[in-house]
Amino acid sequence: MSQSNVFILLVCIPLILSQSVKGQDCVCDLQYSDSDFPENKLDNVELTASQCTGNITSEKMTEIDRLVLGLQHRIWQLVDNVSMLEKEDNGNLYAAVSLRIIELELAEIQDLLDKLNKTTNNYQQLSVETAAELQDMEETMEELERFDHSQVMVKQRENQRIRRDLERCKNVLNSTSPPPTISPGHCGLGHLVNVSGPKTYSLTVYGTSYTFGAWGRDANPAPGDENKYWLVVLSSSNVFGNFIRQYSSLSTFILGIVPTDTYISSSNPTTNTIQGPNMVMYANALYYNCYNIYSVCQFNLTTKTVSTVALPNDAGYNNKFPFAHLGTTYGYTDMDFVTDESGVYVIYATTSNFGNVVISKVETSNPPVLGQTWSTSLHKKTITNTFMVCGVLYATRYLDQVTEEIFYSYDTKTNKERYDLRINIKKMQANIKFMNYDPRDHLLYVFNDAYIATYETKFERV
């Protein structure tokens, strides 16, 4: 405090303490000229800032992008369908069924338009309100800083900056520590009961050039990489790939801007490059089927090195036990890779298990090693994809061009199998070439004939 703001008045007053004791006490009267600090205003600023943080999220910022791209693709699809009908017209009226399809597509486009208009209006209102709140907070903080006579707030801000730098440094040092292990089947979600969506639906930057590929997020990212998305397309013969493309956010992924490419090799295919569309990202490493061999490859994106671990020598590879349905075989899908809350698994089949599905935990050390293994009674050529949630393996099969069904589950904790799930997935294209569950956002990530999509999952506890 400066002496100009505070003065002390000393007054000595003779006091008679009693008839037998007399003396004098010095009474000091402290008078503070400043007004009290308006603590309630600071509380209001903190509350407003917290509300702004809750109202504005990265998911909301990309929602309009997703709606616009979804609307654009539906319109293109409608134009293609109308053009096809016009070519097939023989001068008579269009079939009632064909017209009904067009009518349904128009209704879906109108629904997307309504959602887009509603979202745009909401964001405009949110933008106006947020701007006003930010202006109020700025004015209030300027007013509060007038009470900071000793530069306390300036020093606090500097200390907070140093503390953030130290925390960031500590996170980098600890980023290589192993993730916590969660008991399979017991992570609290319960049983899968429904899948809805797609929530996201878009072509990649490559358009329809590559119908086999994979995409998603790192299931165990390093600090600072939580919002990154990765993409791999099989650019050689729809079978082989040699690089991973990464984007800083979902919006840059959908718009195809500012990518970062990391190459396993300049040749494609060659030793330790990617074979088949099934792969996952975990702790900044890509796990996939090594080229032309029954081994799991682990490509570290930081060091750009590959480590491998072999499956049993009777494991299928090179189209021995691929995913399939009556209409087609998904080439070079002998190995599927999935992630859940506890890590990475590889799904394959062996001749000793009669071509049925085998599940092996992949310990994500360097080099990787195979951990616990489970054998099932599910024949691999009768299914189209698998994914894992809380130690429970789920398998899908092809029903028709618009519907995939999750029909099977295997609980690695209890060894219990079920063939009666009957959970439908609405497809936007006929064949799902890749599917994986992200334990961070509980979404299914799908590569669907050159289109990428996400689906929301719903669970119920027993």
Long-range contacts (C-beta under 8 A, 24 or more apart in sequence): 1-149, 1-150, 2-149, 5-32, 5-33, 5-34, 5-149, 6-30, 6-31, 6-32, 6-33, 6-34, 7-31, 7-33, 34-147, 37-144, 37-147, 38-143, 38-144, 41-140, 41-143, 41-144, 42-144, 44-140, 45-137, 45-140, 45-141, 45-144, 48-133, 48-136, 48-137, 49-137, 51-133, 52-130, 52-133, 52-134, 55-126, 55-130, 56-126, 56-130, 58-227, 58-249, 58-250, 60-123, 61-251, 62-249, 62-250, 62-251, 62-254, 63-119, 64-116, 64-119, 64-120, 64-123, 65-251, 65-254, 65-255, 66-199, 66-200, 66-201, 66-202, 66-250, 66-254, 67-112, 67-115, 67-116, 67-119, 68-116, 69-201, 69-202, 69-254, 70-112, 70-201, 70-202, 71-109, 71-112, 71-113, 71-116, 73-201, 73-202, 73-203, 74-105, 74-108, 74-109, 74-112, 75-109, 77-105, 78-102, 78-105, 78-106, 78-109, 81-105, 168-223, 171-223, 171-224, 172-223, 175-222, 175-223, 178-364, 179-220, 179-283, 179-343, 181-342, 181-343, 182-341, 182-342, 182-390, 183-342, 183-391, 183-413, 184-340, 184-342, 184-390, 184-391, 184-392, 184-411, 184-412, 184-413, 185-390, 185-391, 185-392, 185-411, 185-412, 185-413, 185-414, 186-390, 186-391, 186-413, 187-340, 187-341, 187-342, 187-390, 187-391, 188-390, 188-461, 189-389, 189-390, 189-442, 189-459, 189-461, 190-459, 190-460, 190-461, 190-462, 191-392, 191-459, 191-460, 191-461, 191-462, 192-389, 192-392, 192-394, 192-406, 192-409, 192-421, 192-423, 192-457, 192-458, 192-459, 193-423, 193-458, 193-459, 193-460, 194-423, 194-457, 194-458, 195-406, 195-423, 195-424, 195-425, 195-444, 195-455, 195-456, 195-457, 195-458, 196-455, 196-456, 196-458, 197-426, 197-444, 197-453, 197-454, 197-455, 197-456, 198-426, 198-428, 198-446, 198-453, 198-454, 198-455, 199-443, 199-453, 199-454, 199-455, 199-456, 200-250, 200-254, 200-452, 200-453, 200-454, 201-428, 201-451, 201-452, 201-453, 202-254, 202-451, 202-452, 202-453, 203-450, 203-451, 203-452, 204-231, 204-233, 204-256, 204-450, 204-451, 204-452, 205-256, 205-259, 206-233, 206-450, 207-450, 208-450, 209-233, 209-450, 210-234, 210-235, 210-238, 210-450, 211-238, 211-431, 211-433, 211-449, 211-450, 212-238, 212-239, 212-277, 212-331, 212-433, 212-434, 212-447, 213-241, 213-277, 213-433, 213-434, 213-447, 213-450, 214-277, 214-278, 214-279, 214-280, 214-433, 214-434, 214-436, 214-447, 215-253, 215-434, 215-445, 215-447, 215-452, 216-280, 216-281, 216-436, 216-438, 216-445, 217-281, 217-438, 217-440, 217-441, 217-445, 218-281, 218-282, 218-283, 218-284, 219-280, 219-281, 219-282, 219-339, 219-344, 219-438, 219-439, 219-440, 220-282, 220-283, 220-343, 221-283, 221-284, 222-283, 222-284, 225-284, 226-440, 229-253, 230-281, 230-286, 231-452, 232-274, 232-279, 232-286, 234-274, 234-276, 234-277, 235-268, 236-268, 236-269, 238-331, 239-269, 239-275, 239-276, 239-331, 239-332, 240-268, 240-269, 240-273, 240-274, 240-275, 240-291, 241-268, 241-273, 241-274, 242-266, 242-267, 242-268, 242-269, 242-270, 242-273, 242-274, 244-281, 244-286, 244-299, 244-301, 262-301, 262-304, 263-304, 264-299, 264-304, 264-306, 272-297, 272-299, 272-306, 272-308, 275-332, 276-331, 276-332, 276-333, 276-334, 276-335, 277-330, 277-332, 277-333, 277-433, 277-434, 277-447, 278-333, 278-335, 278-336, 278-337, 278-434, 279-337, 279-434, 280-337, 280-338, 280-339, 280-344, 280-436, 282-339, 282-343, 282-344, 282-364, 283-364, 285-364, 287-337, 287-344, 287-346, 287-362, 287-368, 288-335, 288-337, 289-317, 289-332, 289-334, 289-335, 292-317, 292-318, 293-317, 294-334, 296-335, 296-337, 296-346, 296-362, 296-368, 296-370, 298-364, 298-366, 298-367, 298-368, 300-366, 307-366, 307-367, 307-368, 308-367, 308-368, 309-362, 309-367, 309-368, 309-369, 309-370, 311-335, 311-346, 311-348, 311-360, 311-370, 312-350, 312-352, 314-350, 314-351, 314-352, 315-348, 315-349, 315-350, 315-358, 316-348, 316-349, 316-350, 316-351, 316-355, 316-380, 320-349, 321-348, 321-349, 321-355, 321-380, 321-381, 322-380, 322-381, 323-380, 323-381, 323-383, 323-384, 323-385, 324-381, 324-382, 324-384, 325-382, 325-384, 325-397, 325-398, 326-398, 327-398, 328-431, 329-381, 330-384, 330-431, 330-433, 333-433, 336-385, 336-386, 337-362, 337-436, 338-386, 338-387, 338-388, 338-393, 338-436, 338-437, 339-388, 339-436, 339-437, 339-438, 339-439, 340-388, 340-389, 340-390, 340-391, 340-437, 340-439, 341-389, 341-390, 341-391, 341-439, 342-391, 345-388, 345-393, 346-370, 347-386, 347-393, 348-380, 349-379, 349-380, 354-379, 355-379, 355-380, 355-381, 356-380, 357-383, 357-386, 357-393, 357-395, 357-410, 359-393, 359-410, 359-412, 372-412, 374-410, 374-412, 374-415, 376-410, 376-417, 377-417, 378-408, 378-410, 378-417, 383-408, 384-431, 384-432, 385-432, 385-434, 385-435, 386-435, 387-435, 387-436, 387-437, 387-444, 388-437, 389-437, 389-439, 389-457, 389-459, 394-421, 396-425, 396-432, 396-435, 398-431, 399-424, 401-427, 401-430, 402-426, 402-427, 403-427, 404-432, 425-455, 428-453
